[in-house]
Amino acid sequence: MLVDSHCHLDFPEFAPELDAVLQRARAAGVGHFLTISTQLEDFPRVLSIAELSEDIHCSIGVHPHNAAKEVLNTPEILIKKSNHPKVVAFGETGLDFYYNNSPRDEQISDFRVHIAAAREATLPMIVHTREAEDDTIQILSEEMKQGSFTGVIHCFTGTDRLATAALDLGFYISVSGIATFKKAEALRAVIEKVPLDRLLVETDAPYLAPQPHRGKRNEPSFVVHTAAMLAQLKGVEIDELASVTTDNFFHLFPKAKN
């Protein structure tokens, strides 16, 4: 069994055929899905999808793109919504200094509130970071000194420095279809060094379809291509890769076992 540890099943790209998308994924061997919250106003729709089936769970959080739109002053609203049995994580949160769709100060503030929620509720967090490695490392390191929390760097596209810092903090690294792209040699070289027991696989669907589907709408069934690449990179059989990354998922997100 594989797990798509990060997808956006509530996005409009899937609305016309969500049932078919899920059926294709299950037929391909995907046995669990984590559908991700990007803004609070859309959370009811995210939760309603998670409630469709036992093999779907969700997160609660505000994407850094939406930090200016949904400013979080305290973690209470996140924690309250995380009490639902289908909510297994906070995020996705973090920093995106590539697009800067929200001011950096507001992204940082929201990021720290998500960390506070993760610490208090003892649920993991899902971190998005783009063109913000130094700030991401600094914030995670500072906050970890205030009390431990767990999480994953999703859709990892970073450097050795970010990978090492994340691993040292106890975080996991999630690999997306980007790592299958022909020009992603440097990224694969970083991922190759990450211990197998700290890796997850994801699609980030409907975005970032892996080879051989690059340029098309991504969907959870395509995670098999990322997993196959990762198995080859790590020198293991695909069944072992699937087993280990699934175990990693449930170790990081234990609430998803329920």
C-alpha positions in Angstrom: 0.0 0.0 0.0 1.1 3.5 -0.8 -0.1 6.7 0.9 -0.6 10.0 -0.8 0.6 12.1 2.1 -0.4 15.5 0.6 -3.1 16.2 -1.9 -5.9 18.7 -2.4 -9.0 16.7 -3.1 -11.3 19.7 -2.4 -9.8 21.7 -5.3 -12.2 22.4 -8.2 -10.1 20.4 -10.6 -11.4 17.2 -9.0 -15.0 18.3 -8.4 -16.5 16.7 -11.6 -15.0 13.3 -11.0 -13.7 12.9 -7.4 -15.1 9.4 -7.1 -13.4 8.3 -10.2 -10.1 9.9 -9.1 -10.2 8.0 -5.8 -11.1 4.7 -7.5 -8.2 5.0 -9.9 -5.9 5.7 -7.0 -7.1 2.7 -5.0 -6.8 0.5 -8.0 -3.2 1.7 -8.4 -2.4 0.6 -4.8 -2.9 3.9 -2.9 -4.6 2.9 0.4 -4.7 6.3 2.2 -5.0 10.0 1.4 -4.3 13.1 3.4 -6.2 16.0 1.9 -4.8 19.4 2.9 -6.3 22.6 4.2 -5.1 25.9 2.7 -7.6 28.3 4.2 -10.1 28.2 7.0 -13.0 29.4 5.0 -12.7 26.3 2.8 -12.1 23.9 5.7 -15.7 22.6 5.8 -15.3 21.4 2.2 -12.0 19.7 3.1 -13.5 18.0 6.1 -16.6 16.8 4.1 -14.2 15.0 1.7 -12.3 13.4 4.6 -15.6 12.2 5.9 -16.4 10.3 2.7 -14.3 7.3 3.5 -12.2 5.7 6.2 -9.0 6.0 4.1 -9.1 9.8 3.9 -8.0 12.2 6.6 -7.3 15.9 6.5 -5.4 18.8 8.0 -6.5 22.2 9.3 -4.4 25.3 8.5 -3.7 28.4 6.4 -1.3 28.3 3.5 1.3 31.1 3.5 -0.2 32.5 0.4 -3.4 33.2 2.4 -1.7 34.5 5.6 -2.8 38.1 4.9 -6.3 37.0 4.3 -6.6 34.8 7.4 -4.4 36.3 10.0 -4.1 34.0 13.1 -3.5 35.7 16.4 -3.8 32.6 18.6 -3.8 28.9 18.0 -7.2 28.3 19.6 -9.2 28.1 16.4 -6.8 25.6 14.9 -6.8 23.5 18.0 -10.6 23.5 18.3 -11.0 22.3 14.8 -8.3 19.7 15.2 -10.5 17.9 17.8 -12.4 16.4 15.0 -11.4 12.7 14.5 -10.6 13.2 10.8 -8.1 16.1 11.5 -4.6 14.6 11.9 -2.3 17.6 11.3 -1.9 21.4 11.1 -1.1 23.1 7.9 -0.1 23.5 5.3 1.8 26.4 6.8 5.2 27.9 6.4 6.9 30.5 4.2 6.8 31.3 0.5 9.1 34.1 -0.4 9.1 33.2 -4.1 5.5 34.5 -4.8 5.2 36.7 -1.7 1.4 36.5 -2.0 1.2 37.6 1.6 3.6 40.0 3.4 6.5 38.1 5.0 5.8 39.3 8.5 2.3 37.9 8.3 3.5 34.6 6.9 6.0 34.3 9.8 3.3 35.2 12.4 0.9 32.6 11.0 3.7 30.0 10.9 4.5 30.5 14.5 0.8 30.2 15.5 0.6 26.8 13.7 3.7 25.7 15.6 2.1 26.7 18.8 -1.0 24.7 17.9 1.2 21.6 17.0 3.0 21.9 20.3 -0.2 22.2 22.4 -2.3 19.7 20.6 0.6 17.2 20.0 -0.3 16.9 16.3 2.3 17.1 13.5 2.6 20.1 11.2 2.9 20.2 7.4 5.5 22.8 6.3 5.7 24.6 2.9 8.9 26.4 2.3 10.0 28.1 -1.0 12.9 30.5 -1.3 12.9 30.8 2.5 15.2 28.1 3.8 17.2 30.3 6.2 14.0 31.7 7.8 12.4 28.3 7.9 15.3 26.7 9.7 15.7 29.6 12.1 12.0 29.6 13.1 11.7 25.9 13.5 15.0 25.8 15.5 13.9 28.7 17.8 10.4 27.2 18.3 11.8 23.7 19.1 13.7 25.3 22.0 10.3 26.4 23.4 8.9 22.9 23.4 9.0 19.9 21.0 6.7 19.3 18.0 6.8 17.1 14.9 6.2 17.6 11.2 7.2 17.2 7.6 8.7 19.4 5.0 6.3 18.7 2.2 7.1 18.7 -1.5 10.8 18.9 -0.6 12.9 20.9 -3.2 15.6 22.2 -0.9 19.3 21.8 -0.2 21.3 19.5 1.9 21.3 22.2 4.6 17.5 22.2 4.9 17.3 18.4 4.8 19.9 18.1 7.5 18.3 20.7 9.7 14.8 19.2 9.3 16.1 15.7 10.1 18.0 17.0 13.1 14.8 18.5 14.4 13.0 15.2 14.0 11.1 16.1 10.9 10.3 13.9 7.9 10.9 14.7 4.2 8.1 14.3 1.7 9.0 13.6 -2.0 6.7 14.9 -4.8 6.7 14.5 -8.5 9.2 17.2 -8.9 11.9 14.7 -8.0 11.1 12.7 -11.1 11.8 15.6 -13.5 14.8 15.1 -15.8 16.5 18.2 -14.6 16.1 17.4 -10.9 19.5 15.7 -10.5 20.5 17.9 -7.6 17.3 17.3 -5.8 17.6 13.6 -6.2 21.1 13.8 -4.8 19.8 15.4 -1.7 16.9 12.9 -1.3 19.3 10.0 -1.8 21.0 10.9 1.5 17.8 11.0 3.5 17.3 7.9 5.6 14.5 5.7 4.2 12.7 5.7 7.5 12.2 9.5 7.3 10.7 9.7 3.9 7.1 10.1 2.7 5.7 10.3 -0.8 3.0 12.7 -2.1 1.5 14.1 -5.2 0.4 17.7 -4.1 -2.3 17.0 -6.6 -3.7 18.6 -8.7 -0.2 20.2 -9.1 3.2 18.8 -10.1 2.4 15.7 -12.0 5.4 13.3 -12.1 7.0 11.9 -15.2 5.5 10.5 -17.4 2.5 12.7 -16.8 4.3 16.0 -16.4 2.2 18.9 -17.7 -1.1 17.1 -17.0 -3.4 17.5 -14.0 -1.9 15.5 -11.2 -4.0 13.0 -9.2 -3.3 10.6 -6.3 -2.9 7.5 -8.6 0.3 9.1 -10.0 2.1 8.8 -6.7 3.1 5.4 -7.9 5.6 7.0 -10.3 7.2 9.0 -7.6 7.4 5.9 -5.4 9.0 3.9 -8.2 11.6 6.6 -8.8 12.3 6.8 -5.1 12.7 3.0 -4.8 15.2 3.0 -7.6 17.1 5.9 -6.0 17.3 4.2 -2.7 18.1 0.8 -4.2 15.1 -1.1 -2.8 12.1 -2.9 -4.3 8.9 -0.9 -4.7 7.1 -3.1 -2.2 9.6 -2.3 0.5 9.5 1.4 -0.4 5.7 1.3 -0.2 5.8 -0.5 3.1 8.3 1.8 4.8 6.8 5.0 3.6 3.4 3.9 4.7 4.8 3.0 8.1 6.5 6.4 8.3 3.2 8.1 7.5 1.3 6.4 10.3 4.2 7.0 12.7 4.1 10.7 11.9 0.3 10.9 11.8 -0.8 8.3 14.4 -4.3 9.8 14.6 -4.9 8.6 11.0 -4.8 5.0 12.2 -8.1 5.5 14.0 
